[in-house]
Amino acid sequence: MTAAVLALGIGAATASGCVWYIPAITDIRAGADRPASLRTAAVACLTGWAAAALVVPLLLTSAHWALIGVVVGVGAAVSGALAIRGRAQYAREQREEARRWAALRHTPRAAASTRPGRVWVAWALAGLTAAPGAAVAASLLAGR
């Protein structure tokens, strides 16, 4: 597969990703009207799609595959780290909201289960460790 065909495929996928990054732009532009966790998740989304969009001109200018792999790996790592941070912020916001409701005595304070959060973090970390290797493998396979 030539680099131009790969660039065309990535460009088409990036263009069709507007269903994710256009609402993310809206969330960021809303500012304080949106929770901090949602804004952080939106930045993570935009970072991932920007990294994918940055690969297209690199492929068209015949950049070295190692550079393309670095861009993909760094983009995935930063996007994943921001997603994890957004998830942690969301959990904090939910705990704070539960404390507020408990103070009003409208609902009994539910026992917080940390298992779903731990499972999500475990999957996210597994994905973050696999992403750079997958990027390098893809760049090596595409370089044939």
C-alpha positions in Angstrom: 0.0 0.0 0.0 1.4 3.4 -0.9 1.6 6.3 1.5 -0.9 8.3 -0.6 -3.6 5.5 -0.3 -2.9 5.3 3.5 -3.1 9.1 3.7 -6.4 9.0 1.9 -7.9 6.4 4.2 -6.7 8.2 7.3 -8.0 11.5 5.9 -11.4 10.0 5.2 -11.6 8.4 8.7 -10.6 11.8 10.3 -13.2 13.6 8.2 -15.9 11.1 9.3 -14.8 11.6 12.9 -16.6 14.9 13.0 -19.4 13.2 14.9 -17.0 13.2 17.8 -14.8 16.2 17.5 -17.5 18.8 16.5 -19.4 18.2 19.8 -16.0 18.2 21.6 -15.3 21.7 20.2 -18.7 22.8 21.4 -18.1 21.5 24.9 -14.8 23.4 25.1 -16.3 26.6 23.7 -19.1 26.4 26.3 -16.5 26.9 29.0 -17.7 27.0 32.6 -21.2 25.9 31.4 -19.8 22.3 31.1 -18.2 20.3 33.9 -14.4 20.2 34.0 -14.5 16.5 33.4 -16.4 16.9 30.2 -14.0 19.6 29.0 -11.0 17.5 29.7 -12.6 14.5 27.9 -13.3 16.9 25.0 -9.6 18.0 24.9 -8.6 14.3 24.9 -10.9 13.7 21.9 -9.5 16.6 20.0 -6.0 15.6 20.7 -6.5 12.1 19.3 -8.2 13.4 16.2 -5.6 16.1 15.7 -2.8 13.5 15.9 -4.6 11.4 13.2 -5.1 14.5 11.1 -1.4 15.4 11.5 -0.4 12.0 10.1 -2.0 12.8 6.7 0.4 15.5 5.6 3.3 13.6 7.0 2.4 10.6 4.8 1.9 12.9 1.7 5.3 14.5 2.2 7.0 11.1 2.5 8.2 11.6 6.1 10.1 8.9 7.7 8.0 6.1 9.2 9.7 6.5 12.5 8.4 10.1 12.7 4.9 9.0 11.8 5.1 6.3 14.5 6.2 8.9 17.0 3.4 11.3 16.1 0.8 8.5 16.4 2.3 7.2 19.7 2.6 10.6 21.3 -0.9 11.5 20.2 -2.4 8.3 21.6 -0.5 8.6 24.9 -1.5 12.3 25.4 -5.1 11.6 24.4 -5.3 8.5 26.7 -3.7 10.4 29.6 -6.2 13.2 29.2 -9.1 10.7 29.0 -7.9 9.1 32.3 -7.7 12.5 33.9 -11.2 13.4 32.7 -12.5 10.1 34.1 -10.9 10.8 37.5 -12.4 14.3 37.5 -15.8 12.8 36.7 -15.6 10.4 39.6 -14.7 13.3 41.9 -17.6 15.4 40.6 -19.9 12.5 41.2 -18.7 12.0 44.8 -19.1 15.7 45.5 -22.6 15.6 44.1 -23.5 12.5 46.2 -22.2 14.4 49.3 -24.4 17.4 48.4 -27.5 15.2 48.1 -26.7 13.3 51.3 -26.4 16.7 53.1 -29.9 17.5 51.9 -31.2 14.2 53.2 -33.1 13.6 50.0 -31.4 10.3 49.2 -29.4 8.0 51.4 -25.7 8.0 50.7 -25.0 5.1 48.5 -21.9 3.0 49.2 -19.4 3.9 46.5 -18.0 1.0 44.5 -14.5 1.6 43.2 -14.5 -1.5 41.0 -15.9 0.0 37.8 -13.4 2.8 38.0 -10.6 0.4 38.5 -11.6 -1.8 35.7 -11.8 1.2 33.4 -8.4 2.4 34.4 -7.0 -1.1 33.8 -8.4 -1.2 30.3 -7.1 2.3 29.6 -3.6 1.5 30.8 -3.6 -1.7 28.7 -4.6 0.3 25.7 -2.0 3.0 26.3 0.8 0.4 26.6 -0.4 -1.4 23.4 -0.9 1.7 21.3 2.8 2.7 20.7 3.6 -0.9 19.8 0.7 -1.1 17.4 1.7 2.2 15.9 5.3 1.0 15.3 4.0 -2.3 13.9 1.6 -0.5 11.5 4.4 1.8 10.4 6.7 -1.1 9.8 4.1 -3.1 7.9 3.1 -0.1 5.8 6.7 0.6 5.0 7.1 -2.7 3.1 
